[in-house]
Amino acid sequence: MSSHKKFVIDFFHQIRSGQALEHVEHFLHDIVIAHQVQSEHEYSVERTPEEYAQHVLEMKQEYGNFSLEIQQIIAEEEKVYVCWKQTSDAQHPKKIVEIASAVYLIRNGKISEYWIQVDRKGVELQSEV
């Protein structure tokens, strides 16, 4: 397994999952550029490690605790592609399943940029039920 692939798996288990947010600075550069697509609209945001940790906490507030299942991961040079399924836990009033994928750029041992796509319409439809 490549070191970048292992790094991203560790990032998912510790940070993206919200399990060890106190280690966020070990995984993210001081500023990370997040390229996102929402309703065919592409935009980018910059986040500090602290802002990323807050983003994960906001997801946990909205969906409760959740599990993450990495469905596919491919590494090539400095980029790692990940497809995952995020499922809200049994305590959440509604079972919400989110399918998403991202490409993470690893530079100097940390994530510096990523491109993410989330099935937001699927989440929206589940929330309406």
Secondary structure, DSSP 8 states (H G I E B T S, - for coil): --HHHHHHHHHIIIIITSS-GGGGGGTEEEEEEEEEEETTEEEEEEE-HHHHHHHHHHHHHHH-SEEEEEEEEEEETTEEEEEEEEEE-TTSSS--EEEEEEEEEEETTEEEEEEEEE-HHHHHHHHH-
